[in-house]
Structure formats: structure tokens, C-alpha cells
Amino acid sequence: MLVLEKNAITEEIEESIKLHGNNRSALIPILQDIQRKHSHISDFAQQEVARLLDIHPVEVYSVVSFYAFLNTKPKGRNIVRLCQTITCDLQGKAAIAKAIERELNCKFGETTQDKKFSLEFANCLGMCDQGPAMIVNDKVYSHLTPEKAVQILSNIK
Amino acid sequence: MTTNKQKREGAVIFSEYERGSAIKKALSMGRDDILFELRESKLKGRGGAGFPTSTKWMLVAAAKAEEKYLICNADEGEPGTFKDRVLLLEYPELVFDAMVVGGYTLGAKHGVVYLRGEYEYMKKSLEDYLEAMRKDNLLGNNILGKEGFNFDISIFLGSGAYVCGEETALIESMEGQRGEARNKPPYPVNTGFMGMPTAVNNVETLAAVSHIVVKSGAWFKQHGTDKSTGSKLLSISGDCKKPGVYELPWGTKISELLELVGAENTKAVQVGGASGICLSRSEFDRTLAYEDAATGGSIMIFNENRDMLKVLKNFMEFFVEESCGQCTPCRIGNVKLLEGIEMIERGEYTFSYIKKLKDLGNTMKVASKCGLGQSSPNSFISILDNFSDEIFNNVNGGSHA
């Protein structure tokens, strides 16, 4: 990583700390900011957060690795989370997953080659009355069909 | 997309309510009077555990501490539950007004809404709502002119962990830790967020508080049964014509509910989400109540065409993924139960081993540290017991014998 990039990340973390505070209870909001911007939290970013909050880097890693929405490895620019829990499952989740996989030539659990999408299954999204459902970044889509799901993704830049 | 704009009907939660009225009324009452009304109402926690809300609030109100906190648990992760989504999107006044009432009653200055990461799309509208409350002096300093009463609410966003719905795991998460449940006691009411007395209440519990403050505890307990007062918001999904959120009085029969939502040829009803129990047709005359079939609101309906072993497998995969891993019964136990289901699928099981797995499930209920592992064997045991004909005896087209 270039020194300039490193400095930029440090500055971002400092901005986050100004917003959320520099105590331990600000850790998750700070990590969420980094995740949102960079689609993952790199080793360097974890070390910088640890240094600025004055905790051990392993503490930061232990938190990042615990939560499903925080990642240590780079993801695609858009994260697709298709609900896999029972009601959505019964309403045809599998067919939707297959249609998306065919269209993007990418399996669930992986990222497309152009880094545009990461496909993930998620547990209950709380949309059981309108399933099958998925969340793309921070937007929720319900009553999906294979065709509709693919259409939604093709409209995303 | 996420809200059905129809006017919702209900006797308690969805009854008429004017924004801010609970706060106005509360500020004209003494703290003890508010606690008295809550005790009179016999309101119990709506998240599923059913702890009396008045007791929780009395303990925090009585505690002497520099700071106290009121946390609204909006980490609605139980499969099949979406009532909090509806409350927060369509009835935020009920939830936030009750938090201000709580701040006043408990002597807390800070309220926090722990919003699950999956609901990030609501955050902006909730923040706008809070900002409007600040403008109208329903939040902030000297609320509605009450000298010295300062209270504000912030939103803490979760990051995708089911176990954080457990109140001590939720507090750990807010403190910047892994969402692992704490040993209890001490309970959050005396050692909660940052070691301070903390009340953690479900979204729906708070919504009920707003109505109780305005309309009295006696009014509230006219609804429901003697032991389960008031009403319950039920999140109904699965095989029925009209899924959605319904408000029904406690004591409603499963069969009445099925009729109401247009469910036909129903084979099974999962009450209380993946961690709840699965009822078969012979039990459809049971009632929804803390003293009978208890639920945090999740009702999932399965018709005759569904393979119950597949349903169970989906639940157990969920628990294996969501177990936080800190205690052995839950971390290993759920994996063993899932493996057992896969053995049944392949036809490579013995009845004696299945019996052992049920015993293991009962051990997990006692030995697990938090509600996750204590309740995850419920569906395993109830589905294998109630649908054994289908799963093991090749009755009704079952295919695993």
C-alpha cells in the first residue's frame, strides 16, 4: 500500500473518531464507517483503529471477525444479501439464487471478477411477509422473482 | 416497498394515539404513579422472555448511579419476525415517546435504539424523526418545560449478529466487544451498559408503555387473558393468503388465527420462530399466551406439501451459523443436531442415536449460557416428535424411512 493511501486511511479514521468518540464503545461505529467506504477493513486499518483507540490490534480483529457485516477481505462494490431463512426459502429463494449466479457468472459466497458484486446469503431479513427478499447495499427489495432480481441488479452501476 | 400503507386495526397497540401524548401525561404524573400503572397493567416483555416490565423499571428506577441507560432492543432477528419493522416505520411515535417516558421514570439521560444491521435502510428516517422531536422539545433539555429533565436518543447500528438480540450480548456489542452473552447475574438492571443500571426493552413493549401511560393499566389489562394481559403483534408468514402483522388479543386460538389469515391445508405452525416450537394439527386448539404457546410474535405456517425435515434443517443451519461459539453446549450441540438431520436425510440413522440427540437437546436447554442455545433444540425436538410419522414412518409420502 502506498504511503499516501495509508495516510488517507488514517485521516478517515481520525474523522470517524471525531464523530463517534475515542472510547471503546465507538469501535463498531468506526469499523462500520471503514467497511462502508472500502467494502472491507484491511489489516492496516485495523492496526490504525487499534492505535488511535489505544487497544490491542487483536481486540479489533476479534470484533471484525465476529460480525457478519464486517469483513477483513475486499468485497465487491455492491453487496447482495439474499435471505436464506425458511419463509423466503419456501417462496423460491433457490431459483432466484441460481438466476443471479447464471447471470453474473459468479457463485454465492464469491465476488464477480469485475468487483462489481459480492453475492451472499443472509439470515432472516425481516421481510417474511413479502418474500423472497434481498438487500443490496442498504436498499431492500421484496416479492422477488428470478427475472425481477436479475433486473434489479442490472440497474445498479 | 417495505410498508403496507393500509390502516392497521387493533385494540391496543394499533389503537388511536396522539404523538407526544404519553410524554405530556407522564410529566404531569409522579414517577411512582407511572410505575404503579405499569404494574397494574401486568405488561410483560414482548421480545419473548416475558419478564414483567414494571419490575425491570422499578429495579432501574431504584438503583443509585451516576448514569442510567434505557435501551430499545430493535435487533429483531428471530426468523419470521417483522413486527418491529412495522412499528418503527409506521408507529415511531409509540416507541420513542415511551423511551422518553422511560428516561423520566428511570432517571436516565440517554436512550439508545439498537437497530439491527439489516434494518440500516430505516436509520435515516428514524434519525429525521428524532430530529423533529428535538425541534418540538420532546427530546433534549428541559423537555416540554420540565425543569431538569434532559433526555436524548441515539441509534446504534448492529452488524449482522442474531445473538445480539440477547440483552447482555447486545450490551457487549454496544461497548465495542464481540456480541457474546454475559454470565447472569448480575443482570443489566444493576450492571448494564458501561456497568451502569440499564433497562433493555423490546420495541413492542415500549409501544405498549405509551398506550398504558395515556389510557391506564386497568384499560390495558381488559384485553388478553389473566396471566397474559394486552395484545400481541403477530408476524405471520408462510403458507397463507394474507401474511403480515396482525394485532390479536392474547388467548387467541391457533385455529382462529389460521382462519383469519386465510391458511388452508395447514400441516404445521411454528410458534415463536426458529427457537420456538412446532405444533401439529392436533394442537391447533392451543392458545397464544405466556402460559400456553408463548411467542415473541413469529408465526410461520406450513401446508401439507412442505417437507418438515427440510424446514428443520433450515432452522438448524441458522443456529449453527448464528451460535456465537463461546459455550460448548451451543457451539457443538447445534452442529451435532444438524448432522443428525443430515443422517436422517441420507437414511443413515438409528432410532437409538436420534434418541441420544434429543437427550443432547435437553442438555443444551439446561447447560447453554444464553437463550440461543437454551432454545435452539426446541424446534429439533418438537418437529421430530410431532412429525415422526412423516419423517420416520413413511406416512403421508415421507421419504426418509
Interface residues (C-beta under 8 A of the other chain):
Chain A: N23 R24 S25 A26 L27 I28 P29 L31 Q32 S62 V63 F66 Y67 A68 F69 L70 R81 Q84 T85 I86 T87 D89 L90 A122 N123 C124 L125 G126 M127 C128 D129 Q130 G131 I135 D138 K139 V140 Y141 S142
Chain B: M1 T2 E76 G77 E78 P79 G80 T81 F82 D84 R85 R116 G117 E118 Y119 E120 Y121 F156 L157 G158 S159 G160 A161 Y162 S173 M174 E175 G176 Q177 R178 G179 M194 S235 I236 S237 G238 D239 P243 G244 V245 A274 M300 F302 R306 V311 N314 F315 F318 E321 E322 C324
